[in-house]
C-alpha cells in the first residue's frame, strides 16, 4: 500500500466510528468496540507512518471550493506525523481506560461517538494543508468536546462550564480566523505551503500583528495565563476520560498551531522580537499553574492546574526560538501527554475506587491499590522531569534552549519551577496513597482495563526514557521541517 | 408606461394562477377540512415548483422575464422556501381552517417577491413590493381569533405602511424631477461629485432608505419585527424571515442603485453604519429572550445587519467580496433561519410551551427536530461547517481586505456579534439535549411527514451549503457581478 492510502487509513477511522455511533444508538457496547478498533487502527497506521517518515513529505490534495481557491488535503511530514500519531495513540489508550471506567449503558453510544469525532478532528487539524480546512477542523474540535463536557459533565453546573469553555476557546479561534483572513488577503492563497514564501514581502509591523493574533489564539487553546480561565473548570468537571483527552491531547493542538504557523511561516526576525515576551508568559504560566495546583485539594483540579503549568514549559521552549528549545517542546507534546494522562488516570482510579474527589477524603490507599500507586508515582516523577523517565529528555531540552537563547534570568526561573512541580505532584500522590487511611475499606484495585491503559503509558514513559533515540531522531526531523535545522 | 411591471412571463402566470386556484379550490372544499388543506398545499407547492422549473433550462427559454442575474439567484430561494412552508403549514391548517385564504396569500406573497426581482422600473418595484407587503400583513395576523397576533399585525401594518408611503414619496420625487420611472434612467449623483444631501436627490435617497429600512428591519425601524414574527404562524415567520424581510433590503438596493449613478460612497457608508447598529441591537435584544420565537426574531434583525454590512462594504468600499457575502447570506440565512423557525414551531406544538427554559431534554424525545434546530443555531452563530459561516466568511474577509479602518471595524464588529450570538444559541442547545428528561408534559399531537420533511430538508441544506457550496457559487458570482455592475462597474 502506498503511503497516501495509509494516510487516509490513519485519518478516516475516527470519523467513520463517529458516524456509526449515530446509527447504533441502541448498542453502546458495540459502539465502544468499534471506536476502540477505529482509534487502534488509526494509532497503528499513524505510528508506523511516523517512524518511517524521516525527511519525506506525503501530501494529498483535493479541490474543495475551486472558485474560492480552497482545497483540502492531508500532509504528513515529520512534525504532523509525530503529533498525529501521539493524538491517535493517546485516544486509543484513553478508550482502553474507558472500558474499565465508564459503563456503556450509562453513557450511551453517543459518548463514544463524540470521543471518536473529537480525536478524529484533532488528527485532521494536524494533517491540514489549507488555512480554511485547518480552521474548519479546529472549530469542529470544539463541538464534540463541548458536548462531552455539557452532557456528561460531573460538576454542579456543566452548562455553565461548557458555556465558558466554548466561548473562551471560540474567542481564541476568532483571533486565529482574523489572522488567517488577513494572511489570505495579503498572500492571495490559503495553501499552507505557499503562504510562507509570500508573507516575507509584507512589512514587519503587519507581520508582527498577524503573529501576535496567532500567538494569542493558540495560547487560548494552550491555556496560557491570562487565557487560562476556561481550563480549570472544563478539565476538572468533564468526565474523566474526557479530562484525559482535554488535558493530555487537546492542548497539543495549540502547540502544534504555534509550531506550524509561527515557526513554520513567519520570518525569524519577527519571531526574535517576540521571543522574550513569549518566554515570560511561559514562565508566568509555569509558576501560576504550579502555585494554584499547590493550593487545591480537589484531585482533578490539581491535575488541571498542572496542565497550565506544563503548557508554560512548552511555551517557554517555543519562545526560546532555538533548535534545542523547540525540539524539547515538540518532544514534550508526547511526554506531557504520557505523564498527564497517567496522572488523570490515577486520579480516576481513586475516584472509581472510593467515589471521593477531594484529597482530604482519601489516604493510605496504596496498600489496597498498589499498582495504581506505582503508576501515580511514575506520573508525578514524569511531570517533574525526573531522569529515568521520558519527560527528562524534553524538559532538559526546553531549559537548555532557554539558556541557549541567552536569557539567563528567565531560564533560571523556569528551571526553578521544576521543584514546585515535583512538590505539588508528589504531595498529591503521597496524600492519596500513603499516610493514614480514611475509611474506604471497600476500595479495591482498579479493573484490568484501567490498569492496562495506565501500564501502557507508564511503560512508554520508561521505555522512551531509556531509549530516546528513535523518537529524538523523529523530533529532530520535525524541527528541521520548521526551518530550525541549524 | 410600457413594461411598467416588468416583462413578466410564464413564471408570473404560473404563480398568479396558482394563487387563484389555491384560493378557489380550498374555499370550495371548505366543508371538508382535510381535503381543503391537502388541495391548497398541493396547488401552492405545485405552483412554486412549476415556477422554479421555469427559471432553469430547458424551460427558461419559454419565458423571457425581466429577471437579471440577481433575480435568478434570489427568486429560486423565495420559491423553494415557499414549497417548504406550503408543506409545513398543513399541520397548522388541519387545526385552524381557512386554508384557502392562507395558501392564496402565501402564493401572492411569493409572487410579490419574484415580481420585485423582475420589475424594471421604480413603480413596478413598488407595486410588487406592496403585493408582498399586504399579503404578509394578512398572514401575520392570520390567527385573528387571538388577541396577540392581531396586535402584532396592527403594529406591523402601521409601521410598514408608513415606510411604504415614505418610499413612494421618494419614487414620486424622482419621477417629478426626471419624468422617468425606468430604473437606471435617473442618474442622480450625490456626494463629492454631485449635489448634497439636501437636494431633491438627497431627499429621495433619504426617503427611500427610511421607507424600506422599515421593511428590512433596519434599526431604529425594527420594532415591529419581534412581535410580528413571534405571533405569526411558524411557517409565516419562516418565510418572512427567510426572504420577505430581505426583499425590503433588496428593494431598497434596486431603487437606489437604479436611481443614482454614483450612490456609492455616502450610501455605502450609511449602510455600514446602520449595519453595525442593527446587528448589535438585534443580538443584544436576543440575549434576554426566553421565548424561543422571539429570540429567533431578534436574531433575524441581527442577521439583516450582516447583509447590510456586506452590501455596504460593496457599495462604500467597492469590494466585490462584500456583495458576494451579502447575497450569499440571503441564501444561507433563508435556509438556516427558516429551518430554525419551522423546527421551533414543531417543538412549541409538541411541548406546549414557547419558553426555552421549559424545553429541557426535549432533544431526547424529538431528536430530529431538535437536531435541525441545533444545526441551524450553530449555523446562525457562524460556526464553520454550517452554511452561515460560508457567507459570513466573505463579509468578514471583505472588510479586512479593504485595508481601510472602516472596513476592518465593520468586520471586527461582525465577528464580535457572532460571538455575542453564541450567548443565546449555546444555552438553547445545551437545554435541548440536557440529560434529565424533565420537559413539560407533552401535548401529544400526531405528525405527518409533510411537516417533518421540509424541516429535515432545510437542515440538510444548511449542512450542504456549509460543507460544499460549489453548486450555487456560479449563480451567486453572476449575481454579485451583476450587482457590482449596477454600482457603476467597480
Interface residues (C-beta under 8 A of the other chain):
Chain A: X64 X65 X66 X67 X68 X135 X136 X139 X140 X142 X143 X147 X150 X151 X152 X159 X162 X163 X166 X167 X170 X171 X174 X177 X178 X181 X182 X184 X185
Chain B: X378 X383 X384 X385 X393 X396 X397 X400 X401 X411 X412 X415 X418 X419 X422 X423 X426 X427 X430 X431 X433 X434 X435 X468 X469 X470 X473 X474 X477
